[in-house]
């Protein structure tokens, strides 16, 4: 029996200034997590506005990766004093990628910045700074190592996330100061933190190609955490099935 071709997973990237040269940047853990799960990773640069449809056609699935804050103009808000670096071009390209991927039925796995970008792309809004909006919230930007889990999340029974991890509560890492505020109408919450921050979302429409969005960094834990490995394996399998 012919083996299925490994799926090509496009991973979005940021731009950094390296030795005074603009360079494409992506944490290596995204690459290694996809390879470990059986996929073929390719890095998607910010590029130009005519590229998202092309990139989506090349790829069997899309990972929206971590990075800069979301431009508040994209959800009709003025910038908060604690807003950090933004990349308007990246926001625009990735929102277009989301719409093309959903139209082409390509699975999307949105991670950290990716979950907030996804929410804005579908009509939602973002908490620009958690400490400002919710001063009594738990610590969401850990000082511990990136692979260390530092807080619990409660998972909605019956959700895809619940079915994959087979638990109502897991412990995750946390490296963000932004979060989902108003949820986009096409999404549903599937996990929250003890302080009520949204940690995972899925599509309401079961025919949607959206895999899921998560606020934590499963790629930083996946090398030796079977639970996080399950997420990437399930995503890559779904991308294989969409070929």
N, CA, C and O of each residue as an XYZ file, in Angstrom:
972
protein
N       0.847     -1.198      0.000
C       0.000      0.000      0.000
C       0.882      1.247      0.000
O       1.831      1.344      0.778
N       0.566      2.192     -0.870
C       1.366      3.408     -0.986
C       1.233      4.267      0.264
O       0.127      4.546      0.728
N       2.380      4.684      0.803
C       2.384      5.529      1.985
C       1.966      6.952      1.623
O       2.342      7.447      0.560
N       1.188      7.628      2.495
C       0.811      9.010      2.206
C       2.026      9.923      2.186
O       2.977      9.722      2.941
N       1.990     10.905      1.338
C       3.084     11.884      1.261
C       3.041     12.750      2.512
O       1.972     13.185      2.943
N       4.212     12.997      3.089
C       4.258     13.853      4.269
C       3.710     15.237      3.930
O       4.055     15.800      2.891
N       2.857     15.794      4.798
C       2.270     17.099      4.499
C       3.264     18.244      4.686
O       4.136     18.200      5.554
N       3.109     19.257      3.857
C       3.923     20.470      3.956
C       3.208     21.449      4.876
O       2.067     21.833      4.621
N       3.883     21.852      5.947
C       3.286     22.750      6.938
C       3.959     24.119      6.847
O       5.149     24.254      7.130
N       3.201     25.115      6.456
C       3.724     26.483      6.410
C       3.652     27.118      7.785
O       2.617     27.064      8.450
N       4.762     27.725      8.213
C       4.830     28.364      9.536
C       5.155     29.837      9.339
O       6.157     30.180      8.711
N       4.313     30.700      9.872
C       4.545     32.128      9.721
C       5.754     32.570     10.550
O       6.157     31.887     11.491
N       6.315     33.700     10.194
C       7.550     34.169     10.825
C       7.489     35.666     11.085
O       6.602     36.366     10.598
N       8.454     36.139     11.865
C       8.574     37.571     12.136
C       9.828     38.109     11.450
O      10.559     37.367     10.794
N      10.062     39.393     11.610
C      11.240     40.045     11.035
C      12.074     40.630     12.170
O      11.547     41.316     13.046
N      13.369     40.357     12.150
C      14.282     40.934     13.137
C      15.422     41.639     12.412
O      15.690     41.385     11.238
N      16.084     42.529     13.142
C      17.253     43.220     12.603
C      18.497     42.483     13.081
O      18.875     42.586     14.248
N      19.129     41.744     12.185
C      20.326     40.972     12.523
C      21.539     41.604     11.845
O      21.652     41.602     10.620
N      22.447     42.147     12.666
C      23.628     42.845     12.138
C      23.236     43.933     11.140
O      23.856     44.098     10.089
N      22.168     44.680     11.513
C      21.642     45.776     10.685
C      21.067     45.304      9.351
O      20.964     46.076      8.398
N      20.694     44.024      9.298
C      20.061     43.469      8.106
C      18.715     42.873      8.510
O      18.649     42.060      9.432
N      17.653     43.269      7.833
C      16.348     42.682      8.117
C      16.373     41.194      7.779
O      16.751     40.805      6.675
N      15.965     40.369      8.741
C      16.052     38.923      8.569
C      14.754     38.249      9.006
O      14.063     38.732      9.903
N      14.436     37.141      8.367
C      13.285     36.336      8.753
C      13.624     35.590     10.035
O      14.719     35.046     10.169
N      12.671     35.563     10.992
C      12.937     34.956     12.285
C      11.819     33.987     12.670
O      10.634     34.301     12.562
N      12.229     32.804     13.123
C      11.275     31.802     13.617
C      11.990     30.928     14.637
O      13.084     30.431     14.371
N      11.378     30.737     15.805
C      11.974     29.870     16.808
C      12.080     28.439     16.282
O      11.140     27.909     15.690
N      13.234     27.833     16.507
C      13.521     26.503     15.969
C      12.542     25.447     16.454
O      12.299     24.463     15.756
N      11.975     25.638     17.647
C      11.066     24.636     18.213
C       9.823     24.410     17.342
O       9.254     23.319     17.354
N       9.403     25.421     16.596
C       8.285     25.216     15.671
C       8.687     24.206     14.595
O       7.924     23.301     14.258
N       9.893     24.379     14.067
C      10.399     23.486     13.029
C      10.514     22.055     13.548
O      10.016     21.118     12.924
N      11.182     21.894     14.704
C      11.433     20.555     15.231
C      10.139     19.843     15.635
O      10.038     18.623     15.511
N       9.149     20.604     16.119
C       7.876     19.983     16.526
C       7.124     19.426     15.324
O       6.509     18.363     15.412
N       7.172     20.136     14.205
C       6.521     19.663     12.986
C       7.233     18.432     12.445
O       6.585     17.466     12.040
N       8.557     18.458     12.435
C       9.324     17.307     11.954
C       9.062     16.091     12.832
O       8.848     14.986     12.333
N       9.081     16.307     14.156
C       8.835     15.221     15.103
C       7.462     14.585     14.878
O       7.286     13.384     15.080
N       6.491     15.401     14.458
C       5.123     14.909     14.245
C       4.922     14.306     12.861
O       3.850     13.778     12.565
N       5.953     14.381     12.004
C       5.853     13.749     10.695
C       5.553     14.678      9.537
O       5.226     14.218      8.443
N       5.661     15.991      9.762
C       5.401     16.957      8.702
C       6.683     17.523      8.108
O       7.773     17.311      8.638
N       6.538     18.245      7.005
C       7.655     18.935      6.358
C       7.438     20.436      6.549
O       6.546     21.006      5.921
N       8.231     21.087      7.401
C       8.017     22.511      7.665
C       8.643     23.410      6.607
O       9.743     23.147      6.123
N       7.934     24.465      6.259
C       8.529     25.541      5.465
C       8.195     26.862      6.158
O       7.134     27.006      6.765
N       9.108     27.814      6.058
C       8.936     29.106      6.715
C       8.288     30.080      5.741
O       8.759     30.256      4.618
N       7.205     30.710      6.183
C       6.501     31.690      5.363
C       6.965     33.091      5.771
O       6.695     33.516      6.894
N       7.654     33.815      4.889
C       8.051     35.186      5.215
C       6.855     36.126      5.121
O       5.810     35.759      4.585
N       7.014     37.336      5.642
C       5.903     38.295      5.594
C       5.494     38.589      4.157
O       4.307     38.563      3.830
N       6.463     38.866      3.305
C       6.187     39.002      1.880
C       5.305     40.182      1.515
O       5.288     41.208      2.195
N       4.575     40.007      0.429
C       3.717     41.059     -0.100
C       2.277     40.561     -0.157
O       2.010     39.369     -0.005
N       1.359     41.489     -0.379
C      -0.065     41.167     -0.281
C      -0.564     40.197     -1.347
O      -1.668     39.668     -1.221
N       0.224     39.953     -2.393
C      -0.223     39.022     -3.422
C       0.238     37.589     -3.151
O      -0.038     36.690     -3.945
N       0.941     37.373     -2.031
C       1.523     36.063     -1.759
C       0.669     35.097     -0.923
O       0.822     33.887     -1.095
N      -0.218     35.556     -0.033
C      -0.927     34.607      0.842
C      -1.649     33.475      0.121
O      -1.595     32.330      0.569
N      -2.317     33.770     -0.976
C      -3.031     32.715     -1.703
C      -2.054     31.691     -2.263
O      -2.345     30.495     -2.294
N      -0.882     32.169     -2.708
C       0.143     31.271     -3.246
C       0.688     30.378     -2.142
O       0.792     29.164     -2.315
N       1.034     30.978     -1.006
C       1.579     30.203      0.107
C       0.568     29.149      0.573
O       0.934     28.006      0.849
N      -0.690     29.541      0.657
C      -1.716     28.600      1.111
C      -1.864     27.445      0.132
O      -2.095     26.309      0.546
N      -1.734     27.717     -1.154
C      -1.849     26.661     -2.157
C      -0.688     25.678     -2.063
O      -0.868     24.482     -2.289
N       0.499     26.175     -1.732
C       1.688     25.326     -1.632
C       1.602     24.402     -0.421
O       2.068     23.264     -0.464
N       1.002     24.903      0.661
C       1.022     24.187      1.940
C      -0.223     23.308      2.125
O      -1.284     23.571      1.560
N      -0.053     22.261      2.931
C      -1.189     21.409      3.309
C      -1.801     21.848      4.632
O      -2.894     21.404      4.985
N      -1.109     22.714      5.368
C      -1.595     23.233      6.637
C      -0.794     24.453      7.028
O       0.267     24.722      6.466
N      -1.312     25.191      7.999
C      -0.723     26.469      8.383
C      -0.593     26.576      9.900
O      -1.550     26.322     10.631
N       0.597     26.953     10.368
C       0.792     27.307     11.771
C       0.998     28.808     11.864
O       1.916     29.356     11.255
N       0.136     29.473     12.632
C       0.318     30.894     12.940
C       1.187     30.966     14.185
O       0.753     30.574     15.268
N       2.398     31.460     14.041
C       3.386     31.373     15.117
C       3.379     32.616     16.012
O       2.560     33.520     15.847
N       4.303     32.631     16.949
C       4.399     33.692     17.958
C       5.150     34.907     17.408
O       5.664     34.884     16.290
N       5.201     35.966     18.218
C       5.947     37.155     17.790
C       5.358     38.435     18.338
O       5.011     38.529     19.515
N       5.252     39.422     17.457
C       4.882     40.774     17.862
C       3.436     40.889     18.357
O       2.619     39.987     18.169
N       3.148     42.028     18.993
C       1.773     42.359     19.368
C       0.933     42.583     18.105
O       1.461     42.802     17.015
N      -0.375     42.520     18.285
C      -1.307     42.788     17.191
C      -1.590     44.287     17.126
O      -1.847     44.918     18.152
N      -1.543     44.855     15.920
C      -1.835     46.276     15.729
C      -3.279     46.568     16.162
O      -4.213     46.019     15.579
N      -3.477     47.429     17.182
C      -4.843     47.689     17.655
C      -5.731     48.371     16.620
O      -6.955     48.318     16.734
N      -5.136     49.013     15.607
C      -5.942     49.615     14.554
C      -6.727     48.560     13.784
O      -7.756     48.859     13.178
N      -6.229     47.314     13.813
C      -6.910     46.250     13.082
C      -8.210     45.822     13.760
O      -9.039     45.146     13.152
N      -8.385     46.221     15.028
C      -9.673     45.965     15.693
C     -10.254     47.252     16.275
O     -10.959     47.236     17.284
N      -9.942     48.357     15.616
C     -10.536     49.678     15.874
C     -10.334     50.164     17.314
O     -11.270     50.665     17.937
N      -9.123     50.016     17.835
C      -8.786     50.566     19.144
C      -7.531     51.412     19.040
O      -6.700     51.203     18.156
N      -7.400     52.365     19.945
C      -6.173     53.145     20.039
C      -5.122     52.347     20.818
O      -5.474     51.490     21.628
N      -3.833     52.624     20.578
C      -2.789     51.848     21.253
C      -2.730     52.100     22.752
O      -2.780     53.243     23.207
N      -2.621     51.012     23.511
C      -2.418     51.082     24.959
C      -0.982     51.521     25.241
O      -0.088     51.200     24.458
N      -0.732     52.247     26.340
C       0.638     52.648     26.665
C       1.617     51.482     26.773
O       2.817     51.665     26.569
N       1.125     50.293     27.088
C       2.014     49.141     27.232
C       2.056     48.260     25.980
O       2.579     47.146     26.012
N       1.499     48.771     24.879
C       1.613     48.056     23.616
C       3.086     47.928     23.239
O       3.842     48.896     23.329
N       3.486     46.738     22.820
C       4.872     46.506     22.430
C       5.007     46.535     20.916
O       4.096     46.992     20.224
N       6.112     46.063     20.399
C       6.405     46.126     18.966
C       5.289     45.490     18.142
O       4.793     44.417     18.485
N       4.903     46.141     17.075
C       3.918     45.591     16.145
C       4.538     45.467     14.761
O       5.595     46.036     14.490
N       3.879     44.725     13.896
C       4.310     44.562     12.509
C       3.048     44.536     11.656
O       2.438     43.486     11.453
N       2.672     45.703     11.164
C       1.413     45.840     10.429
C       1.395     44.960      9.194
O       0.382     44.331      8.890
N       2.515     44.912      8.477
C       2.594     44.079      7.276
C       2.354     42.609      7.615
O       1.626     41.913      6.907
N       2.973     42.142      8.705
C       2.774     40.750      9.106
C       1.317     40.485      9.450
O       0.757     39.465      9.046
N       0.699     41.401     10.196
C      -0.719     41.234     10.547
C      -1.572     41.067      9.292
O      -2.403     40.163      9.208
N      -1.355     41.948      8.324
C      -2.171     41.928      7.109
C      -1.971     40.640      6.319
O      -2.929     40.038      5.835
N      -0.707     40.226      6.196
C      -0.409     38.999      5.456
C      -1.039     37.790      6.142
O      -1.639     36.941      5.482
N      -0.903     37.712      7.466
C      -1.404     36.540      8.183
C      -2.930     36.500      8.233
O      -3.517     35.418      8.207
N      -3.573     37.652      8.303
C      -5.035     37.644      8.249
C      -5.516     37.137      6.889
O      -6.504     36.409      6.793
N      -4.796     37.537      5.844
C      -5.136     37.025      4.509
C      -4.883     35.520      4.427
O      -5.667     34.790      3.821
N      -3.786     35.053      5.037
C      -3.500     33.620      5.068
C      -4.635     32.847      5.733
O      -5.035     31.785      5.257
N      -5.150     33.385      6.834
C      -6.253     32.728      7.550
C      -7.444     32.539      6.617
O      -8.005     31.447      6.532
N      -7.823     33.594      5.927
C      -9.015     33.519      5.078
C      -8.805     32.581      3.890
O      -9.710     31.836      3.513
N      -7.604     32.620      3.304
C      -7.326     31.708      2.183
C      -7.286     30.256      2.654
O      -7.792     29.365      1.973
N      -6.683     30.021      3.820
C      -6.602     28.650      4.347
C      -7.990     28.086      4.630
O      -8.280     26.938      4.294
N      -8.837     28.891      5.245
C     -10.200     28.429      5.532
C     -10.974     28.185      4.237
O     -11.735     27.224      4.133
N     -10.776     29.057      3.258
C     -11.456     28.891      1.968
C     -10.987     27.631      1.256
O     -11.780     26.929      0.630
N      -9.684     27.350      1.356
C      -9.108     26.183      0.683
C      -9.171     24.918      1.543
O      -8.660     23.870      1.147
N      -9.800     25.014      2.726
C      -9.952     23.874      3.644
C      -8.604     23.316      4.099
O      -8.424     22.102      4.202
N      -7.653     24.227      4.372
C      -6.353     23.832      4.903
C      -6.370     24.018      6.420
O      -6.745     25.089      6.896
N      -5.974     23.005      7.188
C      -5.987     23.114      8.655
C      -5.091     24.248      9.170
O      -4.020     24.516      8.625
N      -5.564     24.902     10.235
C      -4.822     25.999     10.868
C      -4.604     25.668     12.340
O      -5.538     25.305     13.055
N      -3.359     25.800     12.777
C      -2.995     25.658     14.188
C      -2.413     27.000     14.620
O      -1.316     27.367     14.200
N      -3.146     27.732     15.457
C      -2.749     29.081     15.870
C      -2.141     29.038     17.269
O      -2.766     28.531     18.200
N      -0.927     29.565     17.423
C      -0.182     29.442     18.668
C       0.245     30.808     19.193
O       0.844     31.597     18.462
N      -0.062     31.087     20.457
C       0.276     32.327     21.171
C      -0.205     33.553     20.388
O      -1.414     33.770     20.302
N       0.687     34.359     19.816
C       0.239     35.484     18.989
C      -0.780     35.003     17.964
O      -1.723     35.715     17.619
N      -0.568     33.772     17.484
C      -1.436     33.232     16.449
C      -2.901     33.179     16.837
O      -3.771     33.405     15.996
N      -3.191     32.881     18.113
C      -4.594     32.781     18.532
C      -5.251     34.160     18.548
O      -6.430     34.290     18.218
N      -4.499     35.183     18.926
C      -5.070     36.535     18.923
C      -5.216     37.049     17.493
O      -6.197     37.716     17.166
N      -4.238     36.737     16.643
C      -4.318     37.120     15.231
C      -5.519     36.461     14.573
O      -6.278     37.109     13.852
N      -5.687     35.164     14.829
C      -6.839     34.429     14.301
C      -8.145     35.085     14.731
O      -9.044     35.280     13.914
N      -8.250     35.423     16.006
C      -9.469     36.022     16.539
C      -9.778     37.358     15.861
O     -10.932     37.629     15.528
N      -8.761     38.189     15.656
C      -8.960     39.477     14.994
C      -9.334     39.265     13.529
O     -10.209     39.953     13.005
N      -8.670     38.312     12.867
C      -8.966     38.036     11.458
C     -10.425     37.654     11.253
O     -10.999     37.911     10.195
N     -11.027     37.030     12.284
C     -12.417     36.578     12.181
C     -13.408     37.544     12.838
O     -14.594     37.241     12.963
N     -12.903     38.713     13.256
C     -13.805     39.756     13.749
C     -13.770     40.032     15.236
O     -14.587     40.812     15.725
N     -12.857     39.425     15.974
C     -12.764     39.638     17.419
C     -11.787     40.746     17.793
O     -11.257     41.441     16.926
N     -11.558     40.902     19.081
C     -10.648     41.936     19.575
C      -9.644     41.328     20.559
O      -9.743     40.162     20.941
N      -8.674     42.162     20.954
C      -7.555     41.700     21.772
C      -7.405     42.567     23.018
O      -7.541     43.788     22.951
N      -7.124     41.932     24.154
C      -6.661     42.660     25.338
C      -5.225     43.069     25.050
O      -4.352     42.214     24.900
N      -4.974     44.376     24.971
C      -3.652     44.836     24.569
C      -2.592     44.601     25.642
O      -1.420     44.403     25.324
N      -2.995     44.623     26.900
C      -2.063     44.340     27.988
C      -2.861     43.789     29.169
O      -3.717     44.476     29.725
N      -2.572     42.550     29.541
C      -3.364     41.872     30.568
C      -3.279     42.590     31.912
O      -4.299     42.764     32.579
N      -2.097     43.004     32.316
C      -1.936     43.645     33.630
C      -2.741     44.937     33.720
O      -3.246     45.283     34.788
N      -2.863     45.648     32.606
C      -3.641     46.885     32.587
C      -5.134     46.584     32.657
O      -5.862     47.213     33.424
N      -5.591     45.620     31.854
C      -7.020     45.303     31.769
C      -7.481     44.481     32.975
O      -8.601     44.656     33.455
N      -6.623     43.590     33.461
C      -7.006     42.686     34.559
C      -5.867     42.635     35.581
O      -5.114     41.661     35.615
N      -5.734     43.667     36.409
C      -4.599     43.754     37.340
C      -4.519     42.619     38.351
O      -3.462     42.391     38.938
N      -5.614     41.908     38.561
C      -5.597     40.802     39.521
C      -5.421     39.437     38.839
O      -5.581     38.394     39.474
N      -5.096     39.456     37.561
C      -4.879     38.202     36.834
C      -3.615     37.505     37.330
O      -2.737     38.138     37.917
N      -3.531     36.207     37.093
C      -2.313     35.471     37.417
C      -1.194     35.920     36.476
O      -1.446     36.634     35.505
N       0.029     35.506     36.759
C       1.169     35.890     35.929
C       1.117     35.115     34.615
O       1.124     33.884     34.607
N       1.065     35.845     33.515
C       0.970     35.213     32.208
C       2.265     35.276     31.408
O       2.375     34.653     30.352
N       3.247     36.025     31.906
C       4.555     36.032     31.227
C       5.591     35.511     32.215
O       6.124     36.256     33.037
N       5.860     34.220     32.112
C       6.689     33.549     33.106
C       8.163     33.925     32.989
O       8.651     34.260     31.910
N       8.854     33.863     34.112
C      10.297     34.041     34.140
C      11.007     32.690     34.111
O      12.219     32.628     33.905
N      10.270     31.628     34.313
C      10.829     30.276     34.244
C      11.229     29.953     32.807
O      10.875     30.679     31.878
N      11.971     28.856     32.633
C      12.369     28.424     31.299
C      11.171     28.213     30.395
O      10.079     27.899     30.868
N      11.370     28.384     29.091
C      10.262     28.366     28.142
C       9.535     27.026     28.087
O       8.355     26.981     27.740
N      10.214     25.947     28.421
C       9.577     24.633     28.365
C       8.888     24.242     29.669
O       8.254     23.190     29.751
N       9.012     25.084     30.679
C       8.426     24.756     31.982
C       6.960     25.187     32.050
O       6.616     26.304     31.665
N       6.107     24.297     32.541
C       4.691     24.613     32.733
C       4.520     25.381     34.040
O       5.073     24.994     35.069
N       3.750     26.472     33.997
C       3.649     27.328     35.183
C       2.227     27.588     35.664
O       2.051     28.060     36.787
N       1.205     27.299     34.860
C      -0.166     27.453     35.363
C      -1.098     26.439     34.706
O      -0.801     25.887     33.647
N      -2.226     26.211     35.359
C      -3.211     25.247     34.879
C      -4.180     25.904     33.899
O      -4.374     27.119     33.913
N      -4.776     25.082     33.058
C      -5.923     25.515     32.260
C      -7.029     24.482     32.415
O      -6.764     23.289     32.564
N      -8.283     24.959     32.379
C      -9.440     24.076     32.455
C      -9.999     23.891     31.043
O     -10.243     24.865     30.330
N     -10.197     22.643     30.653
C     -10.564     22.305     29.280
C     -12.036     21.899     29.196
O     -12.540     21.151     30.034
N     -12.699     22.402     28.181
C     -14.120     22.128     27.965
C     -14.338     20.675     27.546
O     -13.754     20.197     26.574
N     -15.184     19.994     28.294
C     -15.507     18.598     27.972
C     -16.144     18.517     26.583
O     -17.007     19.326     26.245
N     -15.719     17.549     25.790
C     -16.281     17.357     24.467
C     -15.583     18.119     23.364
O     -15.871     17.900     22.188
N     -14.670     19.011     23.717
C     -13.922     19.760     22.712
C     -12.872     18.871     22.064
O     -12.541     17.808     22.590
N     -12.356     19.299     20.940
C     -11.270     18.541     20.296
C     -10.062     18.472     21.224
O      -9.412     17.431     21.323
N      -9.761     19.579     21.906
C      -8.628     19.586     22.828
C      -8.824     18.539     23.918
O      -7.894     17.808     24.257
N     -10.027     18.467     24.462
C     -10.318     17.474     25.504
C     -10.138     16.057     24.959
O      -9.558     15.198     25.623
N     -10.631     15.825     23.764
C     -10.522     14.489     23.177
C      -9.071     14.088     22.945
O      -8.725     12.912     23.061
N      -8.221     15.059     22.620
C      -6.812     14.751     22.365
C      -6.030     14.481     23.648
O      -5.217     13.558     23.702
N      -6.278     15.291     24.680
C      -5.488     15.130     25.912
C      -6.186     14.228     26.928
O      -5.563     13.734     27.868
N      -7.507     14.018     26.722
C      -8.317     13.144     27.585
C      -8.250     13.571     29.049
O      -8.197     12.734     29.950
N      -8.254     14.871     29.270
C      -8.209     15.413     30.634
C      -8.943     16.744     30.665
O      -9.009     17.448     29.657
N      -9.490     17.084     31.818
C     -10.205     18.352     31.967
C      -9.278     19.473     32.428
O      -9.677     20.637     32.456
N      -8.052     19.129     32.787
C      -7.100     20.140     33.252
C      -5.682     19.704     32.911
O      -5.303     18.557     33.149
N      -4.902     20.621     32.354
C      -3.488     20.369     32.119
C      -2.700     21.606     32.535
O      -3.264     22.686     32.713
N      -1.400     21.435     32.686
C      -0.532     22.543     33.076
C       0.286     22.962     31.857
O       0.834     22.117     31.149
N       0.365     24.270     31.618
C       1.021     24.770     30.407
C       2.007     25.878     30.747
O       1.994     26.426     31.849
N       2.866     26.199     29.777
C       3.748     27.358     29.926
C       2.990     28.628     29.533
O       1.855     28.554     29.062
N       3.606     29.776     29.724
C       2.865     31.026     29.502
C       3.832     32.171     29.230
O       4.632     32.533     30.093
N       3.754     32.748     28.015
C       4.669     33.825     27.632
C       3.941     34.859     26.768
O       4.259     35.046     25.594
N       2.972     35.513     27.371
C       2.194     36.495     26.617
C       1.696     37.601     27.540
O       1.478     37.376     28.731
N       1.518     38.798     26.983
C       0.902     39.878     27.760
C      -0.382     40.348     27.081
O      -1.078     41.224     27.593
N      -0.695     39.754     25.912
C      -1.957     40.013     25.243
C      -2.809     38.742     25.295
O      -2.302     37.650     25.550
N      -4.105     38.905     25.050
C      -5.012     37.762     25.066
C      -6.284     38.127     24.308
O      -6.505     39.293     23.978
N      -7.111     37.136     24.038
C      -8.401     37.399     23.390
C      -9.297     38.196     24.334
O      -9.386     37.894     25.524
N      -9.955     39.213     23.790
C     -10.938     39.985     24.539
C     -12.328     39.573     24.055
O     -12.897     38.615     24.579
N     -12.883     40.269     23.074
C     -14.167     39.858     22.503
C     -13.911     38.727     21.515
O     -13.117     38.869     20.585
N     -14.589     37.611     21.724
C     -14.382     36.436     20.893
C     -15.079     36.599     19.546
O     -16.220     37.057     19.491
N     -14.405     36.230     18.464
C     -15.005     36.259     17.129
C     -16.220     35.329     17.090
O     -16.244     34.298     17.762
N     -17.203     35.697     16.316
C     -18.485     34.981     16.327
C     -18.371     33.538     15.846
O     -19.204     32.708     16.210
N     -17.368     33.221     15.044
C     -17.241     31.867     14.537
C     -16.431     30.936     15.421
O     -16.223     29.772     15.078
N     -15.972     31.449     16.565
C     -15.132     30.657     17.460
C     -15.856     30.319     18.761
O     -16.796     31.007     19.157
N     -15.408     29.257     19.416
C     -15.892     28.909     20.745
C     -14.703     28.667     21.669
O     -13.656     28.183     21.239
N     -14.878     29.010     22.941
C     -13.820     28.834     23.932
C     -13.770     27.375     24.357
O     -14.800     26.776     24.666
N     -12.563     26.801     24.372
C     -12.417     25.401     24.777
C     -11.479     25.225     25.967
O     -11.337     24.117     26.483
N     -10.840     26.303     26.405
C     -10.018     26.230     27.620
C      -9.811     27.632     28.174
O      -9.710     28.602     27.422
N      -9.749     27.727     29.511
C      -9.507     29.010     30.181
C      -8.533     28.793     31.335
O      -8.335     27.672     31.805
N      -7.931     29.899     31.779
C      -7.078     29.871     32.961
C      -7.944     30.103     34.199
O      -9.111     30.471     34.065
N      -7.395     29.894     35.410
C      -8.181     30.134     36.628
C      -8.717     31.565     36.745
O      -9.722     31.800     37.415
N      -8.033     32.534     36.081
C      -8.515     33.916     36.136
C      -9.470     34.257     35.001
O      -9.886     35.408     34.865
N      -9.819     33.270     34.187
C     -10.816     33.468     33.146
C     -10.277     33.855     31.782
O     -11.064     34.063     30.858
N      -8.956     33.962     31.619
C      -8.394     34.285     30.305
C      -8.581     33.107     29.353
O      -8.457     31.947     29.745
N      -8.879     33.427     28.099
C      -9.091     32.388     27.098
C      -7.750     31.767     26.711
O      -6.815     32.474     26.335
N      -7.665     30.438     26.806
C      -6.416     29.731     26.491
C      -6.514     28.849     25.254
O      -5.486     28.458     24.702
N      -7.720     28.527     24.808
C      -7.865     27.720     23.596
C      -9.213     27.990     22.952
O     -10.207     28.246     23.631
N      -9.227     27.928     21.619
C     -10.472     28.115     20.858
C     -10.535     27.086     19.737
O      -9.518     26.560     19.285
N     -11.754     26.820     19.308
C     -12.006     25.989     18.137
C     -13.145     26.611     17.345
O     -13.810     27.528     17.828
N     -13.373     26.121     16.140
C     -14.454     26.648     15.312
C     -15.800     26.098     15.770
O     -15.911     24.932     16.149
N     -16.816     26.950     15.730
C     -18.183     26.492     16.008
C     -18.651     25.555     14.900
O     -19.276     24.528     15.163
N     -18.343     25.919     13.667
C     -18.723     25.116     12.500
C     -17.805     23.889     12.421
O     -16.603     24.031     12.195
N     -18.354     22.713     12.601
C     -17.557     21.486     12.618
C     -16.957     21.151     11.263
O     -16.052     20.321     11.177
N     -17.449     21.785     10.198
C     -16.884     21.543      8.867
C     -15.691     22.462      8.584
O     -15.032     22.324      7.553
N     -15.416     23.397      9.496
C     -14.292     24.321      9.314
C     -12.978     23.556      9.360
O     -12.863     22.540     10.045
N     -11.979     24.058      8.618
C     -10.658     23.434      8.627
C      -9.785     23.927      9.778
O      -8.647     23.477      9.918
N     -10.289     24.838     10.599
C      -9.518     25.286     11.754
C      -9.258     24.111     12.691
O     -10.202     23.466     13.149
N      -7.994     23.827     12.980
C      -7.639     22.762     13.918
C      -7.905     23.254     15.334
O      -8.768     22.713     16.026
N      -7.180     24.265     15.766
C      -7.450     24.934     17.043
C      -6.478     26.093     17.210
O      -5.485     26.208     16.492
N      -6.792     26.948     18.179
C      -5.871     27.986     18.590
C      -5.568     27.819     20.065
O      -6.467     27.528     20.853
N      -4.302     28.000     20.453
C      -3.916     27.901     21.859
C      -3.058     29.102     22.233
O      -2.300     29.618     21.412
N      -3.186     29.540     23.478
C      -2.466     30.725     23.922
C      -1.055     30.395     24.423
O      -0.174     31.255     24.425
N      -0.851     29.157     24.843
C       0.480     28.797     25.348
C       1.396     28.378     24.189
O       1.033     28.524     23.022
N       2.579     27.860     24.517
C       3.587     27.483     23.526
C       3.826     25.967     23.553
O       4.801     25.520     24.157
N       2.968     25.170     22.920
C       3.170     23.713     22.938
C       4.468     23.287     22.263
O       5.039     22.252     22.605
N       4.938     24.091     21.297
C       6.181     23.724     20.606
C       7.387     23.730     21.535
O       8.348     22.992     21.318
N       7.335     24.573     22.580
C       8.449     24.629     23.526
C       8.457     23.430     24.474
O       9.474     23.146     25.107
N       7.334     22.731     24.572
C       7.199     21.598     25.488
C       7.195     20.253     24.760
O       7.327     19.204     25.391
N       7.045     20.284     23.437
C       6.751     19.066     22.688
C       7.906     18.065     22.617
O       7.675     16.881     22.370
N       9.127     18.512     22.825
C      10.257     17.587     22.670
C      10.189     16.433     23.666
O      10.612     15.321     23.350
N       9.657     16.687     24.876
C       9.600     15.622     25.874
C       8.275     15.565     26.632
O       8.197     14.942     27.691
N       7.240     16.204     26.103
C       5.923     16.191     26.739
C       4.933     15.481     25.810
O       4.544     16.040     24.784
N       4.525     14.266     26.152
C       3.623     13.493     25.279
C       2.308     14.200     24.972
O       1.756     14.036     23.883
N       1.801     14.985     25.924
C       0.542     15.692     25.699
C       0.681     16.702     24.574
O      -0.188     16.786     23.706
N       1.765     17.471     24.578
C       1.987     18.470     23.532
C       2.316     17.800     22.204
O       1.960     18.312     21.143
N       2.994     16.656     22.259
C       3.264     15.899     21.041
C       1.971     15.460     20.371
O       1.880     15.432     19.144
N       0.965     15.114     21.181
C      -0.329     14.698     20.633
C      -0.957     15.805     19.793
O      -1.566     15.531     18.760
N      -0.809     17.057     20.235
C      -1.405     18.168     19.498
C      -0.788     18.295     18.110
O      -1.502     18.431     17.116
N       0.542     18.249     18.047
C       1.212     18.386     16.753
C       0.953     17.168     15.867
O       0.772     17.303     14.657
N       0.937     15.987     16.469
C       0.684     14.785     15.681
C      -0.721     14.813     15.086
O      -0.912     14.468     13.920
N      -1.698     15.222     15.882
C      -3.077     15.287     15.390
C      -3.200     16.334     14.283
O      -3.905     16.121     13.297
N      -2.512     17.464     14.450
C      -2.547     18.512     13.433
C      -1.920     18.026     12.131
O      -2.500     18.205     11.060
N      -0.746     17.417     12.214
C      -0.076     16.921     11.018
C      -0.917     15.838     10.342
O      -0.995     15.800      9.114
N      -1.539     14.968     11.115
C      -2.421     13.942     10.537
C      -3.587     14.579      9.789
O      -3.984     14.115      8.719
N      -4.126     15.643     10.364
C      -5.243     16.320      9.704
C      -4.782     16.963      8.393
O      -5.515     16.973      7.404
N      -3.565     17.495      8.401
C      -3.007     18.079      7.181
C      -2.788     17.000      6.119
O      -3.001     17.244      4.932
N      -2.365     15.812      6.544
C      -2.203     14.685      5.614
C      -3.543     14.333      4.977
O      -3.625     14.090      3.773
N      -4.582     14.307      5.790
C      -5.914     13.943      5.295
C      -6.508     14.998      4.370
O      -7.418     14.710      3.592
N      -5.985     16.226      4.459
C      -6.529     17.312      3.628
C      -5.845     17.395      2.269
O      -6.248     18.194      1.424
N      -4.822     16.584      2.049
C      -4.075     16.630      0.782
C      -4.952     16.238     -0.407
O      -4.481     16.224     -1.544
